[in-house]
Each structure stands twice: as structure tokens, then as C-alpha cells.
Amino acid sequence: MATWFNKQSRLIQIILLLIPVVNWVVEILVRWSAFLKTKSLLTLIVAVLCTFFGLAFGWIDLIWCLLFKHLIFANA
């Protein structure tokens, strides 16, 4: 899912991150798939935090995605 998200156009990424409930679902799917792919402690911590505080991370990731075209710590 992280790879799929990173392959999308920037417009699609921004739209997915703008809608609050969709944002949270995308955050969870991308974060956990990034963890399953990399198995690093940092991606695990971020995945757990996004599970509970996904809406807050979503707005931060929206800005990060505008700048760098991927989510923070999910460039898998």
C-alpha cells in the first residue's frame, strides 16, 4: 500500500489526505504496510501512533506530501 500511495499522482495523494476519515484509513494502511515491508522500529512506532492519532498525522503528512511526494517515514 505504501508503494501504491507513492506511485499515485500528487493530486490523488493530496485528495486522499484532505478528507478526514479517508485520511485516517490511508494513514493506517500505508503505515502498517510500510512496517511490514521494512520491519524497522521507527516505522512500527509511527504506525502505532498513526493508529491512534491518525488525523493529526494526516495533516502533517499532507504538508510533507506537498513538499516531498511521500509520507513521513513511509518512503517504502
VENFEN-V26149 format. One record per backbone hydrogen bond with DSSP energy under -0.5 kcal/mol. CO is the residue of the C=O (numbers start at 1). NH is the residue of the N-H. E is the energy in kcal/mol with one decimal. If there is no record, write none. Layout:
BEGIN
((CO NH E) (CO NH E))
END
This chain:
BEGIN
((1 5 -2.7) (2 6 -2.3) (3 7 -1.4) (4 8 -0.8) (5 8 -0.9) (9 13 -2.2) (10 14 -2.5) (11 15 -2.4) (12 16 -2.5) (13 17 -1.7) (14 18 -1.3) (15 19 -1.3) (18 20 -0.6) (19 23 -3.3) (20 24 -1.8) (21 25 -2.0) (22 26 -2.8) (23 27 -2.6) (24 28 -2.3) (25 29 -2.5) (26 30 -2.9) (27 31 -2.7) (28 32 -2.5) (29 33 -1.9) (30 34 -2.2) (31 35 -2.1) (32 36 -2.5) (33 37 -1.6) (34 38 -2.5) (35 39 -3.1) (40 44 -1.6) (41 45 -2.5) (42 46 -2.3) (43 47 -2.1) (44 48 -2.4) (45 49 -2.4) (46 50 -2.5) (47 51 -1.5) (48 52 -1.3) (49 53 -3.1) (50 54 -0.6) (53 57 -2.0) (54 58 -2.2) (55 59 -1.3) (56 60 -1.5) (57 61 -3.1) (58 62 -1.8) (59 63 -1.4) (60 64 -2.3) (61 65 -3.1) (62 66 -1.7) (63 67 -1.6) (64 68 -3.2) (65 69 -1.8) (71 74 -1.6) (74 76 -1.2))
END
